[in-house]
Protein backbone atom coordinates (compact mmCIF):
# COMPACT_ATOMS: atom_id res chain seq x y z
CA UNK A 1 0.00 0.00 0.00
CA UNK A 2 1.32 3.45 -0.87
CA UNK A 3 0.13 6.31 1.27
CA UNK A 4 1.07 9.73 2.54
CA UNK A 5 -0.49 8.98 5.93
CA UNK A 6 1.86 8.73 8.92
CA UNK A 7 2.95 5.23 9.90
CA UNK A 8 1.32 5.49 13.31
CA UNK A 9 -2.07 6.26 11.74
CA UNK A 10 -1.84 3.15 9.57
CA UNK A 11 -0.70 1.02 12.50
CA UNK A 12 -3.62 2.20 14.62
CA UNK A 13 -6.04 1.24 11.85
CA UNK A 14 -4.63 -2.26 11.29
CA UNK A 15 -4.32 -2.88 15.04
CA UNK A 16 -8.08 -2.44 15.30
CA UNK A 17 -8.31 -5.65 13.23
CA UNK A 18 -5.51 -7.46 15.13
CA UNK A 19 -3.08 -6.78 12.28
CA UNK A 20 0.30 -5.12 12.01
CA UNK A 21 2.18 -3.11 9.39
CA UNK A 22 5.79 -2.81 8.25
CA UNK A 23 7.23 0.35 6.73
CA UNK A 24 9.32 -0.17 3.60
CA UNK A 25 10.22 3.46 2.98
CA UNK A 26 10.17 5.92 5.83
CA UNK A 27 9.62 9.61 5.61
CA UNK A 28 11.68 12.01 7.65
CA UNK A 29 10.78 11.72 11.32
CA UNK A 30 8.88 8.45 10.85
CA UNK A 31 8.99 5.72 13.44
CA UNK A 32 10.91 2.44 13.23
CA UNK A 33 9.96 0.14 10.34
CA UNK A 34 8.59 -2.57 12.63
CA UNK A 35 5.97 -2.09 15.26
CA UNK A 36 6.18 -3.76 18.65
CA UNK A 37 4.74 -7.26 18.50
CA UNK A 38 2.75 -8.96 21.21
CA UNK A 39 4.57 -11.69 23.15
CA UNK A 40 2.59 -14.39 21.32
CA UNK A 41 3.58 -12.97 17.91
CA UNK A 42 7.23 -12.75 18.99
CA UNK A 43 7.11 -16.44 19.92
CA UNK A 44 5.48 -17.29 16.58
CA UNK A 45 8.09 -15.29 14.62
CA UNK A 46 10.91 -17.05 16.45
CA UNK A 47 9.44 -20.50 15.84
CA UNK A 48 8.95 -19.84 12.13
CA UNK A 49 12.45 -18.39 11.80
CA UNK A 50 13.96 -21.43 13.55
CA UNK A 51 12.16 -23.82 11.18
CA UNK A 52 12.95 -22.02 7.94
CA UNK A 53 16.42 -20.74 8.87
CA UNK A 54 17.99 -23.03 11.48
CA UNK A 55 21.47 -21.65 10.76
CA UNK A 56 20.28 -18.07 11.28
CA UNK A 57 21.80 -16.76 8.03
CA UNK A 58 18.76 -15.10 6.44
CA UNK A 59 18.40 -11.44 7.43
CA UNK A 60 20.10 -11.82 10.82
CA UNK A 61 18.91 -9.15 13.22
CA UNK A 62 16.29 -7.79 10.80
CA UNK A 63 13.61 -7.90 13.46
CA UNK A 64 15.94 -6.69 16.18
CA UNK A 65 15.69 -8.73 19.33
CA UNK A 66 12.69 -10.68 18.04
CA UNK A 67 14.65 -13.05 15.79
C-alpha positions in Angstrom: 0.0 0.0 0.0 1.3 3.4 -0.9 0.1 6.3 1.3 1.1 9.7 2.5 -0.5 9.0 5.9 1.9 8.7 8.9 2.9 5.2 9.9 1.3 5.5 13.3 -2.1 6.3 11.7 -1.8 3.1 9.6 -0.7 1.0 12.5 -3.6 2.2 14.6 -6.0 1.2 11.8 -4.6 -2.3 11.3 -4.3 -2.9 15.0 -8.1 -2.4 15.3 -8.3 -5.7 13.2 -5.5 -7.5 15.1 -3.1 -6.8 12.3 0.3 -5.1 12.0 2.2 -3.1 9.4 5.8 -2.8 8.3 7.2 0.3 6.7 9.3 -0.2 3.6 10.2 3.5 3.0 10.2 5.9 5.8 9.6 9.6 5.6 11.7 12.0 7.7 10.8 11.7 11.3 8.9 8.4 10.8 9.0 5.7 13.4 10.9 2.4 13.2 10.0 0.1 10.3 8.6 -2.6 12.6 6.0 -2.1 15.3 6.2 -3.8 18.6 4.7 -7.3 18.5 2.8 -9.0 21.2 4.6 -11.7 23.2 2.6 -14.4 21.3 3.6 -13.0 17.9 7.2 -12.7 19.0 7.1 -16.4 19.9 5.5 -17.3 16.6 8.1 -15.3 14.6 10.9 -17.1 16.4 9.4 -20.5 15.8 8.9 -19.8 12.1 12.4 -18.4 11.8 14.0 -21.4 13.6 12.2 -23.8 11.2 13.0 -22.0 7.9 16.4 -20.7 8.9 18.0 -23.0 11.5 21.5 -21.6 10.8 20.3 -18.1 11.3 21.8 -16.8 8.0 18.8 -15.1 6.4 18.4 -11.4 7.4 20.1 -11.8 10.8 18.9 -9.1 13.2 16.3 -7.8 10.8 13.6 -7.9 13.5 15.9 -6.7 16.2 15.7 -8.7 19.3 12.7 -10.7 18.0 14.6 -13.0 15.8 
